């Protein structure tokens, strides 16, 4: 069984389904509000666990009534939460999500405890995972020093590391020497490209492929760009690129969490010894399956479902 340590945010998601997304200053009304588990780190942990991995999750929750339910959902999925910090007088993270009839979404996040996760907590979790984990997956909805602790300690212990730069932090440039694999979406790729160019603007003529090649060569790390319905673009440090197409989708219900699904399953596959291309194929297949239900985790597939789809 592959073993993965996931470091990142855990949220409670409140989801409203509407006919269309609101514009600036506009109110739209949906019939119901549903509550789901969320946060990029916790979502990816669930995706990896459902895909057959043994998973430890490191993050932080608050002292409110949402903390226990958020952790109970992870325990129910078989995720080890021994490395989660419970913080006094801090709220558990929350996301407010609007989903339209095409499955597109808008998301606003209140960081809460995620925003004060201590780097020392992360360092201890990675140290505990040394000799156990086949991959460390890190997302960046947590403080920059906590992200750095995860990436640098993984490198120190020789554990492969996947870094999901969502959002892109300026400090990520200093982590490239620790050689993680980067998994941005197209907007995050643009931000990474601009950051590496030391510019706030990306040249209009630079395509996604050109940006990915530049980031991979400058950072000297593989870059996997999630493209939604178009799959994943992989750029290696030699400047070569390939596209892994998305799986067939009968109906798009909610794209929330599709990227987290990719990251969790990709990291689990890396931990299992798969090549980057093989892991990307498995991850993008899982992400394609995940968008058939409302909620970031509801549609996340099992290992058996992924195998059938492949």
C-alpha positions in Angstrom: 0.0 0.0 0.0 1.5 3.4 -1.0 2.0 5.8 1.9 1.5 9.6 1.7 1.8 12.5 4.1 -0.4 15.4 3.1 0.3 18.9 4.5 -2.2 21.6 3.9 -5.5 23.2 4.8 -8.8 21.7 6.1 -12.0 23.6 5.7 -15.7 23.3 6.1 -17.3 24.1 2.7 -20.8 25.7 2.5 -22.1 25.2 -1.1 -24.9 27.1 -2.8 -26.1 25.8 -6.3 -27.4 28.5 -8.6 -28.3 28.9 -12.2 -25.4 31.2 -12.8 -22.5 32.7 -10.9 -22.9 36.2 -9.5 -21.2 39.3 -10.9 -19.6 42.0 -8.9 -22.0 43.4 -6.3 -24.8 41.0 -7.5 -26.8 38.6 -5.4 -28.0 35.3 -6.8 -30.3 32.9 -4.9 -30.1 29.1 -4.9 -32.6 26.7 -3.4 -30.4 25.2 -0.7 -27.1 25.3 1.2 -25.1 22.1 1.7 -22.2 21.5 4.0 -19.1 19.4 2.9 -15.6 18.7 4.0 -13.0 20.9 2.2 -9.6 22.5 2.1 -7.0 21.5 -0.5 -4.9 19.5 1.9 -7.8 17.5 3.5 -9.4 17.0 0.1 -6.2 15.6 -1.4 -5.8 13.3 1.6 -9.3 11.9 1.1 -8.6 11.4 -2.6 -5.4 9.6 -1.9 -7.0 7.4 0.7 -9.9 6.4 -1.6 -7.3 5.6 -4.3 -5.8 3.0 -2.1 -3.1 4.8 -0.2 -2.3 4.9 3.5 -2.5 8.6 4.4 -1.4 10.8 7.2 -2.7 14.4 7.2 -1.0 17.4 8.9 -2.8 20.6 9.4 -4.7 22.7 12.0 -8.3 23.2 13.2 -9.8 25.6 15.6 -11.7 25.4 18.9 -15.2 25.7 17.4 -17.9 23.1 16.9 -16.8 22.6 13.2 -13.4 21.2 14.1 -14.7 17.8 15.3 -16.9 17.3 12.4 -14.1 18.2 10.0 -11.8 15.7 11.7 -14.5 13.0 11.9 -14.9 13.1 8.2 -11.2 12.5 7.7 -11.2 9.6 10.2 -14.2 8.1 8.4 -12.1 8.0 5.2 -9.3 6.2 7.0 -7.0 9.2 7.2 -4.6 9.4 10.2 -5.1 12.7 11.9 -2.4 12.4 14.6 -0.4 15.2 13.1 -3.3 17.8 13.2 -2.9 20.7 15.7 -6.1 21.8 17.6 -5.7 25.5 18.3 -7.5 27.5 21.0 -9.4 30.7 20.3 -9.1 30.2 16.5 -11.9 29.3 14.0 -11.7 26.3 11.8 -11.2 27.3 8.2 -14.3 27.8 6.0 -15.0 28.1 2.3 -18.1 29.8 0.8 -18.7 28.2 -2.7 -21.2 29.1 -5.4 -21.7 26.4 -8.2 -23.6 27.2 -11.4 -25.6 24.9 -13.7 -22.5 24.1 -15.8 -20.5 23.0 -12.7 -18.3 26.1 -12.7 -17.6 27.7 -9.3 -16.6 30.8 -7.3 -14.9 30.3 -3.9 -14.0 32.6 -1.0 -12.0 31.1 1.9 -11.6 32.2 5.5 -8.3 30.7 6.5 -8.9 30.5 10.2 -6.6 27.9 11.9 -5.0 27.1 8.5 -3.4 30.5 8.5 -1.5 30.0 11.7 -0.3 26.4 11.3 3.1 26.3 13.0 6.1 25.2 10.9 7.3 23.2 13.9 4.2 21.0 13.7 4.8 20.4 10.1 8.5 19.6 10.7 7.6 17.0 13.3 5.1 15.4 11.0 7.6 15.0 8.2 10.2 13.7 10.6 7.7 11.1 11.9 7.0 10.1 8.3 10.7 9.5 7.5 11.1 5.9 6.5 7.4 5.5 6.1 6.1 7.9 3.4 6.7 7.3 -0.3 5.6 10.9 -1.0 4.9 14.2 0.7 2.1 16.3 -0.8 2.1 20.0 0.1 -0.5 22.7 -0.8 -0.1 26.4 0.0 -3.2 27.5 1.8 -1.0 27.5 4.9 1.8 29.9 6.1 4.9 30.1 3.9 7.2 28.9 6.7 5.0 25.8 7.1 5.2 25.1 3.4 8.9 25.5 3.5 9.2 23.1 6.5 7.3 20.4 4.6 9.3 20.8 1.3 12.7 21.1 2.9 12.2 18.3 5.5 11.0 16.0 2.8 14.1 16.7 0.8 16.3 16.2 3.8 14.8 12.8 4.3 14.9 11.9 0.6 11.1 11.7 0.3 9.6 12.7 -3.1 7.6 15.8 -2.8 4.6 17.2 -4.8 4.0 20.9 -4.3 0.6 22.3 -5.3 1.2 26.1 -5.6 -2.4 27.2 -4.9 -2.0 30.1 -4.2 1.5 31.0 -5.6 3.6 32.4 -2.8 6.8 34.5 -3.5 8.7 32.3 -1.2 8.3 29.3 -3.5 11.3 30.4 -5.6 13.5 29.6 -2.6 12.1 26.1 -2.4 13.0 25.0 -5.9 16.4 23.8 -4.8 14.6 21.1 -2.8 13.3 19.7 -6.1 9.5 19.2 -5.6 7.2 18.4 -8.5 4.9 21.4 -9.2 1.2 21.0 -10.0 -0.3 24.4 -10.9 -3.4 25.2 -12.8 -3.2 27.6 -15.7 -3.6 30.8 -13.6 -1.1 29.6 -11.0 1.3 28.7 -13.8 1.0 32.3 -15.1 1.8 33.6 -11.6 4.8 31.3 -11.3 6.0 32.3 -14.7 5.8 36.0 -13.8 7.5 35.3 -10.4 10.4 33.6 -12.1 10.7 36.4 -14.6 10.7 38.9 -11.7 7.9 40.7 -13.4 4.2 41.3 -12.7 3.3 40.7 -16.3 3.4 37.6 -18.4 4.1 38.3 -22.1 0.9 38.0 -24.0 2.5 35.8 -26.6 3.6 33.2 -24.1 1.3 30.1 -24.4 0.6 27.7 -21.6 3.2 25.3 -23.1 5.8 28.0 -23.3 5.1 29.1 -19.7 5.4 25.5 -18.5 8.7 24.9 -20.3 10.1 28.1 -18.9 9.0 27.4 -15.3 10.3 23.8 -15.5 13.7 24.9 -16.9 14.2 27.8 -14.6 13.0 26.0 -11.5 14.7 22.7 -12.6 11.6 20.7 -11.6 8.9 18.8 -13.5 5.8 20.9 -13.9 2.3 19.4 -14.3 -0.3 21.9 -15.4 -3.9 20.9 -14.7 -6.0 22.1 -17.7 -9.5 21.1 -16.6 -11.4 19.4 -19.5 -8.2 19.3 -21.5 -6.3 17.1 -19.0 -2.8 17.8 -17.8 0.3 19.2 -19.5 3.6 17.8 -18.3 6.8 19.8 -18.9 10.2 18.3 -17.8 13.4 20.1 -17.1 14.8 19.3 -20.6 12.0 21.3 -22.2 10.0 18.4 -23.4 6.2 18.4 -23.0 3.4 15.9 -23.3 -0.4 16.3 -22.7 -2.3 13.6 -20.8 -5.9 13.9 -21.9 -8.8 14.0 -19.5 -11.1 11.0 -19.2 -14.6 10.9 -20.8 -17.2 12.8 -18.7 -20.9 12.1 -19.1 -22.0 15.2 -17.2 -20.2 18.0 -15.3 -22.0 18.6 -12.0 -19.3 20.4 -9.9 -15.7 21.0 -10.7 -14.9 21.9 -7.0 -12.1 19.6 -5.8 -11.1 18.2 -9.2 -7.6 19.6 -8.8 -7.3 18.3 -5.3 -8.4 14.9 -6.6 -5.7 15.0 -9.2 -3.0 15.9 -6.6 -4.0 13.3 -4.1 -4.1 10.5 -6.6 -1.0 11.7 -8.4 0.9 11.7 -5.0 -0.4 8.3 -4.1 0.8 6.9 -7.5 4.2 8.6 -7.0 4.4 6.9 -3.6 3.6 3.6 -5.3 6.6 3.9 -7.6 4.8 5.0 -10.7 6.6 7.2 -13.2 5.5 10.9 -13.5 3.5 10.1 -16.7 1.8 7.0 -15.2 0.9 9.0 -12.1 -0.5 11.8 -14.2 -2.7 9.4 -16.2 -4.1 8.0 -13.0 -4.6 11.4 -11.4 -6.4 12.9 -14.4 -8.6 9.9 -14.7 -9.6 10.3 -11.0 -10.2 14.0 -11.5 -12.5 13.4 -14.5 -14.6 11.0 -12.4 -14.8 13.4 -9.4 -16.8 16.1 -11.1 -20.0 14.0 -11.4 -21.3 15.0 -7.9 -21.7 18.2 -5.8 -19.0 18.8 -3.2 -15.3 18.6 -3.4 -15.1 15.1 -2.0 -18.5 13.5 -2.9 -17.4 12.3 -6.4 -13.9 11.3 -5.5 -13.4 7.8 -6.9 -12.2 4.6 -5.3 -9.2 2.7 -6.5 -11.5 0.2 -8.2 -13.4 2.9 -10.1 -10.1 4.5 -11.3 -8.9 1.1 -12.5 -12.1 0.5 -14.4 -11.9 3.9 -16.0 -8.3 3.3 -17.1 
